[in-house]
Amino acid sequence: MPAVTAPPTPWNKTITGHRRFAMRTTSLDNVKRLKDATGSTVNDIVMAICAGGLREYLLSHDALPDRPLRAMVPVSIRTGDEADPWTNRVSAIVAELPTDCADPVERVARCRKAMQDAKRTHELVPAAELVDLSRYSPPVLSTAAVRLASRLRLADRVSQPFNVVISNVPGPRQPLYFAGSKLCHQFPVSIVTDGQGLNITVVSYLDRLDFGFIADRELVPDVWDLADMHVAEISRLFEATGAQWAQPPQPPSPRRGPVKRAPKPAKPATKKTAKTATKPASTTGRR
């Protein structure tokens, strides 16, 4: 049975007001090739990519726990009987993330089993009950509790139920446009909370998977390194499975830093008019 609490990581602490964001993209067809080679699902491959990327990051910081990490994964609980077709009904499951495993292929198998086990447990609770849990906690009390926990920095003192939120959201397969301009990528930007200073969200769009990494700047200052480690994990999976690339791997795009403002143009020199000081006439001796 998985542990009730998650092992500690550098980002499972009280957050600050500063953020870091990184983004990467990969071919959806390549992920499907890995899915077919391992007998898993696209979501299993995404989870395995995250497991491998997080493992490499923690190893580079000498912070890899002996136990596997735990991921909170949002899931849709729509039944299809909703009166409003756009109703958003979301719950979540917690699954083990095999960061303690060095074999990329075995990580995929363990991700598949972990997701199956988590979904099986999740199905034991009726969807209506999952949605209506908010009735047991009035918003005023919930808000007060969150503020108190933040003020006391409880995230630094207690173990977390999970280490990271990983969302995999299916997006449109047809191109989208805004004011006549085609949308090329859809990089998601989620949130972080106390105890959860890292969030990974993946959105499929057209034939791509777009990854968005949002983190607390003080807890994960090198989030671009983490993003690149996820891309490298895809190559490791192809090498380990022997699968053929559907699309040749592309080098990571340049990292995006803060936008540098253009220097202000120098003001044209103006010729100053010399002022001649005139002294008032002396009135000494005048009557």
Secondary structure, 3 states (H helix, E strand, C coil): CCCCCCCCCCCCCCCCCCEEEEEEEEEHHHHHHHHHHHCCCHHHHHHHHHHHHHHHHHHHCCCCCCCCEEEEEEEECCCCCCCCCCCCCEEEEEEEECCCCCCHHHHHHHHHHHHHHHHHHHCCCCHHHHHHHHHHCCHHHHHHHHHHHHHCCHHHCCCCCCCEEEEEECCCCCCCEECCEECCCCCCCCCCECCECEEEEEEEECCEEEEEEEEECCCCCCHHHHHHHHHHHHHHHHHHHCCCCCCCCCCCCCCCCCCCCCCCCCCCCCCCCCCCCCCCCCCCCCC
